[in-house]
Amino acid sequence: MARRLSKLDLVRSGAMVGFLGPTGLDYVIAEYACTYIGAAIVPLPANIPSGDIAKIAGKAGIETVFTSVSCIDLLVNATRQNWHISTIILIGDASVRDIEDIRSTQIRETIGTQDGPLITDLRQLENDSTANEHSWQRNSAAEDSLRLILYTSGSTGLPKGVMFTEYALREYWKKALTENRGGDPELLHPMPQVDVGVSYMPQNHLMGQLNVIESIVRGGRLHFTTFGDMSSLLEDICLARPTTLTLVPRVAQAIYHAYQSGFAQQLRDTCRDRTEIEETLRYGLLGDRLMFMRTGTAPTGEEVTSFLQRAFEVPVYDMYGSTEAGYVSFENRLTSSVVTDHRLVDVPELGYLTSDTPFPRGELRIKTTFATAGYLHDKQATLELFDEDEFIRTGDIFEQRPNGEFLWIDRCSNIVKLAQGEFVSLWRLESLYVDESEIVAQLYLYADSRQDHIIGIVVPSAVFMNEHSPETGEMANENIIRDRLLAEFQRIAKQNNLKAYEIPRDVLIETTPFSRKMAC
């Protein structure tokens, strides 16, 4: 494929190449072919507004885009905002009619120049036998050559492009190889003889990239989810019967709620005892080959983690890292093969000091072998990422224990100061309330520095809503549901010794689950 792309002059060494669409086999083949040529890959987030996609692509200088038929409308809308495309290469299942429609005059008038971009598809390139006659050899790449840019953090403003060099990507592959051969002393679990995984994170996320790398290195089999929005995730996991699973918090919570809902339904509708139901769910929900799970990208609640271990009878390992720094810790211990230096730094405005007793607390700053070179075309953000001694500012508060463990406490940026001067960690409270409640499926907390309290938007669990809905299917009296939710928050707050200002004073009830599409 690299030979074909090079022969037709579709991708050149040093070029910025965009990818827009759900991850699949064609996506991975095309991405690695471009990397082999020496291009820099820019997976574009498909869950952000088209205007933001245009800004990202324009800033990166992307002119060639690999995309799927399902994302053409999004791509067209993005190009209407001063983003010129010279080449579109379709990946995935595209029929002849799809391709002809995309090549139509209307599309050409919308995208790029008057003549429109060159539009082809991966299948056509694969069938081009003349490429074998093309003499081409990959040039050796400098370690500081740009190879990958990941745009992942868009919670505040436009996402920033984290840069990965040739050296950084090689380190990720070497780490996977070392682990696979049993040479990693920090590895606590045996690797399965036949590794089967499920990839549900997009390729603009580091976890999505690492899932593919690890599967290739292990000679395993990786299943991509049917739909990019993860609407079929649990069904896909059940069909794939994975040996390992890496979970983000919301997927761990989805499994938790699916188990609870399934257990309650079977207990109500069948004559089976609890032990039989638990065994059915243990091997039926996630398949019957699971050996271990890993949690990452953000801390998963202790109650959910403990539940996963009990319900599925497999170890659940906690991992911590970031797109900018890579792997940082495994089971609360810094990864010695990756972290070359570290230190805690006082955050006095939030009350975290390295002189705290009984354990030092502060922001963790690190140097790693996977460290990014910075953010693409954003000198100010890059300067803010590193401190004066070139340590990466993780933005995370940790507590250092004498046994060498580093326990995550909070995010610096997730803390809001209320009108009376109290500091509130919204992210921690959201996780706590969701993890310890069977009736709260999703929660968004809001705080304003001009107010002395917090409020929330709650998506109640399906089981709870069914119990409180009349036979007509209409929602029960909203005041009754609100009172029940507020009482639940009070219960959890009392059990965890929360302060009065950490308890939502009021809630809005939302029956539609939060999704990425809501933000677009």
ChimeraX attribute file (.defattr): number of C-alpha atoms within 10 A of each C-alpha:
attribute: neighborCount
match mode: 1-to-1
recipient: residues
	/A:1	18
	/A:2	23
	/A:3	21
	/A:4	23
	/A:5	19
	/A:6	20
	/A:7	18
	/A:8	12
	/A:9	9
	/A:10	19
	/A:11	25
	/A:12	18
	/A:13	17
	/A:14	16
	/A:15	21
	/A:16	24
	/A:17	28
	/A:18	22
	/A:19	27
	/A:20	27
	/A:21	25
	/A:22	24
	/A:23	25
	/A:24	19
	/A:25	13
	/A:26	16
	/A:27	22
	/A:28	15
	/A:29	15
	/A:30	19
	/A:31	23
	/A:32	15
	/A:33	19
	/A:34	27
	/A:35	21
	/A:36	19
	/A:37	23
	/A:38	24
	/A:39	22
	/A:40	28
	/A:41	25
	/A:42	27
	/A:43	25
	/A:44	27
	/A:45	24
	/A:46	22
	/A:47	17
	/A:48	18
	/A:49	15
	/A:50	21
	/A:51	17
	/A:52	18
	/A:53	25
	/A:54	23
	/A:55	18
	/A:56	22
	/A:57	24
	/A:58	17
	/A:59	14
	/A:60	19
	/A:61	16
	/A:62	23
	/A:63	20
	/A:64	21
	/A:65	26
	/A:66	23
	/A:67	22
	/A:68	23
	/A:69	19
	/A:70	14
	/A:71	14
	/A:72	17
	/A:73	13
	/A:74	19
	/A:75	24
	/A:76	18
	/A:77	17
	/A:78	21
	/A:79	22
	/A:80	15
	/A:81	16
	/A:82	13
	/A:83	23
	/A:84	21
	/A:85	21
	/A:86	16
	/A:87	20
	/A:88	25
	/A:89	21
	/A:90	28
	/A:91	26
	/A:92	20
	/A:93	14
	/A:94	15
	/A:95	11
	/A:96	9
	/A:97	9
	/A:98	13
	/A:99	15
	/A:100	12
	/A:101	12
	/A:102	18
	/A:103	17
	/A:104	12
	/A:105	13
	/A:106	11
	/A:107	16
	/A:108	18
	/A:109	13
	/A:110	15
	/A:111	24
	/A:112	21
	/A:113	12
	/A:114	10
	/A:115	10
	/A:116	20
	/A:117	22
	/A:118	15
	/A:119	16
	/A:120	18
	/A:121	20
	/A:122	21
	/A:123	15
	/A:124	10
	/A:125	16
	/A:126	12
	/A:127	10
	/A:128	11
	/A:129	10
	/A:130	10
	/A:131	19
	/A:132	11
	/A:133	10
	/A:134	13
	/A:135	9
	/A:136	14
	/A:137	10
	/A:138	11
	/A:139	10
	/A:140	8
	/A:141	15
	/A:142	10
	/A:143	13
	/A:144	12
	/A:145	16
	/A:146	25
	/A:147	26
	/A:148	23
	/A:149	27
	/A:150	25
	/A:151	23
	/A:152	20
	/A:153	14
	/A:154	12
	/A:155	7
	/A:156	6
	/A:157	8
	/A:158	15
	/A:159	19
	/A:160	20
	/A:161	23
	/A:162	22
	/A:163	23
	/A:164	26
	/A:165	21
	/A:166	18
	/A:167	18
	/A:168	23
	/A:169	17
	/A:170	12
	/A:171	15
	/A:172	19
	/A:173	15
	/A:174	13
	/A:175	18
	/A:176	18
	/A:177	18
	/A:178	13
	/A:179	18
	/A:180	18
	/A:181	11
	/A:182	13
	/A:183	11
	/A:184	14
	/A:185	11
	/A:186	16
	/A:187	12
	/A:188	11
	/A:189	11
	/A:190	11
	/A:191	17
	/A:192	16
	/A:193	10
	/A:194	12
	/A:195	19
	/A:196	21
	/A:197	24
	/A:198	23
	/A:199	24
	/A:200	26
	/A:201	22
	/A:202	24
	/A:203	29
	/A:204	23
	/A:205	19
	/A:206	20
	/A:207	22
	/A:208	15
	/A:209	17
	/A:210	16
	/A:211	19
	/A:212	20
	/A:213	16
	/A:214	21
	/A:215	19
	/A:216	16
	/A:217	17
	/A:218	19
	/A:219	13
	/A:220	15
	/A:221	16
	/A:222	20
	/A:223	20
	/A:224	22
	/A:225	23
	/A:226	16
	/A:227	13
	/A:228	18
	/A:229	17
	/A:230	14
	/A:231	12
	/A:232	13
	/A:233	21
	/A:234	17
	/A:235	14
	/A:236	21
	/A:237	22
	/A:238	15
	/A:239	14
	/A:240	21
	/A:241	21
	/A:242	24
	/A:243	21
	/A:244	19
	/A:245	21
	/A:246	23
	/A:247	22
	/A:248	17
	/A:249	19
	/A:250	14
	/A:251	17
	/A:252	22
	/A:253	22
	/A:254	15
	/A:255	19
	/A:256	20
	/A:257	22
	/A:258	16
	/A:259	19
	/A:260	14
	/A:261	17
	/A:262	16
	/A:263	16
	/A:264	14
	/A:265	12
	/A:266	16
	/A:267	14
	/A:268	10
	/A:269	8
	/A:270	9
	/A:271	9
	/A:272	11
	/A:273	10
	/A:274	13
	/A:275	8
	/A:276	10
	/A:277	17
	/A:278	17
	/A:279	12
	/A:280	13
	/A:281	20
	/A:282	19
	/A:283	16
	/A:284	14
	/A:285	19
	/A:286	22
	/A:287	17
	/A:288	17
	/A:289	15
	/A:290	21
	/A:291	19
	/A:292	21
	/A:293	20
	/A:294	18
	/A:295	21
	/A:296	19
	/A:297	18
	/A:298	16
	/A:299	18
	/A:300	22
	/A:301	19
	/A:302	13
	/A:303	14
	/A:304	19
	/A:305	23
	/A:306	12
	/A:307	16
	/A:308	21
	/A:309	15
	/A:310	13
	/A:311	15
	/A:312	22
	/A:313	13
	/A:314	14
	/A:315	18
	/A:316	22
	/A:317	18
	/A:318	21
	/A:319	22
	/A:320	20
	/A:321	18
	/A:322	16
	/A:323	20
	/A:324	23
	/A:325	21
	/A:326	20
	/A:327	23
	/A:328	21
	/A:329	20
	/A:330	22
	/A:331	17
	/A:332	18
	/A:333	18
	/A:334	23
	/A:335	19
	/A:336	14
	/A:337	14
	/A:338	20
	/A:339	19
	/A:340	12
	/A:341	12
	/A:342	14
	/A:343	13
	/A:344	18
	/A:345	18
	/A:346	18
	/A:347	15
	/A:348	10
	/A:349	8
	/A:350	16
	/A:351	11
	/A:352	18
	/A:353	19
	/A:354	19
	/A:355	11
	/A:356	13
	/A:357	8
	/A:358	10
	/A:359	13
	/A:360	19
	/A:361	26
	/A:362	28
	/A:363	25
	/A:364	22
	/A:365	22
	/A:366	22
	/A:367	20
	/A:368	21
	/A:369	16
	/A:370	23
	/A:371	24
	/A:372	20
	/A:373	16
	/A:374	22
	/A:375	22
	/A:376	20
	/A:377	13
	/A:378	13
	/A:379	11
	/A:380	10
	/A:381	13
	/A:382	18
	/A:383	13
	/A:384	12
	/A:385	18
	/A:386	17
	/A:387	13
	/A:388	8
	/A:389	7
	/A:390	12
	/A:391	18
	/A:392	23
	/A:393	18
	/A:394	18
	/A:395	16
	/A:396	16
	/A:397	24
	/A:398	24
	/A:399	22
	/A:400	22
	/A:401	14
	/A:402	9
	/A:403	7
	/A:404	10
	/A:405	16
	/A:406	21
	/A:407	16
	/A:408	19
	/A:409	16
	/A:410	20
	/A:411	17
	/A:412	16
	/A:413	11
	/A:414	14
	/A:415	17
	/A:416	18
	/A:417	17
	/A:418	18
	/A:419	14
	/A:420	12
	/A:421	10
	/A:422	16
	/A:423	18
	/A:424	20
	/A:425	19
	/A:426	21
	/A:427	16
	/A:428	16
	/A:429	19
	/A:430	15
	/A:431	20
	/A:432	19
	/A:433	23
	/A:434	23
	/A:435	23
	/A:436	18
	/A:437	18
	/A:438	17
	/A:439	20
	/A:440	20
	/A:441	23
	/A:442	21
	/A:443	23
	/A:444	18
	/A:445	17
	/A:446	13
	/A:447	20
	/A:448	13
	/A:449	15
	/A:450	10
	/A:451	11
	/A:452	15
	/A:453	21
	/A:454	21
	/A:455	17
	/A:456	18
	/A:457	16
	/A:458	24
	/A:459	20
	/A:460	25
	/A:461	18
	/A:462	17
	/A:463	17
	/A:464	15
	/A:465	17
	/A:466	15
	/A:467	11
	/A:468	17
	/A:469	14
	/A:470	12
	/A:471	10
	/A:472	7
	/A:473	9
	/A:474	11
	/A:475	15
	/A:476	16
	/A:477	11
	/A:478	12
	/A:479	10
	/A:480	10
	/A:481	18
	/A:482	17
	/A:483	13
	/A:484	13
	/A:485	21
	/A:486	15
	/A:487	12
	/A:488	18
	/A:489	21
	/A:490	19
	/A:491	14
	/A:492	17
	/A:493	19
	/A:494	13
	/A:495	9
	/A:496	10
	/A:497	9
	/A:498	13
	/A:499	11
	/A:500	13
	/A:501	15
	/A:502	20
	/A:503	21
	/A:504	21
	/A:505	15
	/A:506	15
	/A:507	18
	/A:508	13
	/A:509	17
	/A:510	13
	/A:511	12
	/A:512	9
	/A:513	14
	/A:514	15
	/A:515	11
	/A:516	10
	/A:517	11
	/A:518	9
	/A:519	9
	/A:520	10
